[in-house]
Amino acid sequence: MQKRAQKEAKSTHSDSHSSQQDLMKTPSAEDEKGDVDLYRGEEEIHKELQDKQQSKPAAVGEAQRSVSAAEDLQTYSEREWKGNTTKSLLIRKGYEAIASEFNLRRVRGDNYCALRATLFQVLSQSKQLPAWLHDSDISKWPKEIQSDQDSIKDWQFPFETSNSKVQHLEQCLELLKKRVTFNFFLIA
């Protein structure tokens, strides 16, 4: 009797496992990474895949830009938070509340995306660029920033040590300068 119960359990387990595999083999249930979407219908997933394929040529040029054009927050939130769960509704409501306050732009995601996004925000929101910014030697920038403490006092660096923010920025810019110079020689 015990063997019979074990056989039935194995049979039930293998049936549910094979039905999960069948679901995963359905191309419309998977995204481009191969992840199964259990929260949306097959038609919705299929429509999204068609839309992505139609908009691919335009997206290729956009992906190469460092900073894209300004993006409407409400359109962004509707695209990124499609579901009707309480969390997605709350997030969309939050985006709607701040839509008039911010002018967000898409930043290409790579190792320098945080630096690029921060520099863009600082430079785009400044009324007048400081004179030291025109100097081509970026390693001098932290010393100039030090004289204007308001522009750096609220900055936060990951893995910040006991060094001052100016010293930490100097180290980051020196590393950036070395990498840019190294990459320039590789290209040339």
C-alpha positions in Angstrom: 0.0 0.0 0.0 2.8 2.4 0.8 4.5 1.7 -2.6 1.2 2.4 -4.3 1.0 5.8 -2.5 4.6 6.6 -3.5 3.9 5.7 -7.2 0.8 8.0 -7.2 2.8 10.9 -5.6 5.6 10.5 -8.2 3.0 10.4 -11.0 1.3 13.6 -9.7 4.7 15.3 -9.3 5.8 14.3 -12.8 2.5 15.5 -14.3 2.7 18.9 -12.6 6.4 19.1 -13.6 5.7 18.3 -17.2 2.9 20.9 -17.3 5.3 23.5 -15.9 7.8 22.6 -18.6 5.0 22.9 -21.3 4.2 26.4 -19.9 7.9 27.3 -20.0 8.2 26.1 -23.6 5.5 28.4 -24.8 7.4 31.2 -26.4 4.7 33.8 -25.5 5.0 33.0 -21.8 8.7 33.8 -21.8 10.4 37.1 -22.1 13.7 37.6 -24.0 15.7 36.4 -21.0 13.8 33.2 -20.8 11.9 34.1 -17.6 8.3 32.9 -17.4 5.7 35.6 -16.8 3.0 34.2 -14.5 1.1 37.5 -14.0 0.1 38.5 -17.5 -2.0 36.9 -20.1 -0.6 35.2 -23.3 -2.2 37.9 -25.5 -0.7 40.7 -23.5 2.7 39.2 -23.7 2.4 38.5 -27.4 1.3 42.1 -28.1 4.3 43.4 -26.1 6.7 41.2 -28.1 5.2 42.5 -31.4 5.5 46.1 -30.2 9.1 45.6 -29.2 10.0 44.0 -32.6 8.4 46.9 -34.5 10.2 49.6 -32.4 13.6 47.9 -32.5 15.3 50.0 -35.3 14.6 53.2 -33.3 15.7 51.7 -30.1 19.1 50.8 -31.4 20.1 54.4 -31.9 18.6 55.5 -28.6 20.6 52.8 -26.7 23.9 54.3 -27.9 23.1 57.8 -26.4 24.5 58.6 -23.0 21.5 60.7 -22.0 18.3 60.5 -23.9 15.6 63.2 -24.3 13.3 64.1 -21.4 10.8 61.5 -20.7 7.2 61.9 -19.5 7.0 60.3 -16.0 3.4 59.1 -16.4 4.1 57.4 -19.7 7.2 55.8 -18.1 5.3 54.6 -15.1 2.5 53.1 -17.2 5.1 51.3 -19.3 7.1 50.0 -16.4 4.4 49.3 -13.9 1.7 47.6 -16.0 0.0 45.3 -13.4 -3.0 46.2 -11.3 -1.5 45.0 -8.0 -1.6 47.4 -5.0 2.1 48.0 -5.3 2.1 48.9 -9.0 -1.0 51.2 -8.4 0.8 52.9 -5.5 4.0 53.4 -7.5 2.1 54.8 -10.5 0.2 57.2 -8.1 3.6 58.3 -6.8 4.9 59.0 -10.3 1.8 60.9 -11.1 2.3 63.1 -7.9 5.9 64.1 -8.8 5.5 64.3 -12.6 5.3 68.1 -12.6 8.4 68.4 -10.4 11.0 66.5 -12.2 12.4 66.3 -15.8 13.8 62.8 -15.9 15.9 61.4 -18.7 17.0 57.9 -19.5 20.7 57.3 -18.9 22.5 54.4 -20.7 23.2 51.7 -18.1 26.8 50.8 -17.8 29.6 51.1 -15.2 29.5 54.9 -15.5 25.8 55.5 -15.5 25.6 56.9 -12.0 28.5 59.3 -12.7 26.9 60.3 -16.1 23.5 60.8 -14.5 24.9 62.9 -11.6 27.0 65.1 -13.8 24.1 65.6 -16.2 21.8 66.7 -13.3 24.4 69.0 -11.8 25.3 70.6 -15.1 21.8 70.9 -16.5 20.4 72.5 -13.4 23.2 75.0 -12.9 22.4 78.5 -14.0 26.0 79.3 -14.8 29.0 77.0 -15.2 31.9 77.7 -12.9 35.0 79.0 -14.5 37.1 76.0 -13.3 34.9 73.7 -15.3 36.4 75.0 -18.5 39.8 73.7 -17.5 40.7 70.6 -19.3 42.6 69.0 -16.4 39.8 67.4 -14.4 42.1 66.5 -11.5 42.0 70.2 -10.5 38.2 70.2 -10.1 38.0 68.9 -6.5 40.3 71.7 -5.3 38.0 74.2 -7.0 34.9 72.5 -5.6 36.5 72.7 -2.1 36.2 76.5 -2.2 32.4 76.2 -2.8 31.4 73.8 0.0 27.7 74.0 -0.9 28.2 72.1 -4.1 29.8 69.0 -2.5 28.7 68.9 1.2 25.6 66.7 0.5 27.4 64.3 -1.9 27.6 60.6 -0.9 30.2 58.2 -2.2 29.8 54.4 -2.1 32.3 52.7 0.2 33.3 56.2 1.5 36.3 56.0 3.9 37.4 58.6 6.5 38.8 60.7 3.7 37.1 64.0 3.0 34.6 64.2 0.1 37.1 66.3 -1.9 39.9 63.7 -1.4 37.5 60.9 -2.4 36.4 62.8 -5.5 40.1 63.4 -6.4 40.7 59.7 -6.3 37.7 59.0 -8.4 38.6 61.6 -11.1 42.2 60.4 -11.2 41.0 56.8 -11.8 38.6 58.1 -14.5 41.4 60.1 -16.1 43.7 57.0 -16.2 41.0 54.8 -17.6 40.0 57.4 -20.3 43.7 57.8 -21.2 44.2 54.1 -21.3 41.1 53.6 -23.5 42.2 56.4 -25.8 45.5 54.6 -26.4 43.7 51.3 -27.1 41.5 53.0 -29.7 44.4 54.9 -31.3 
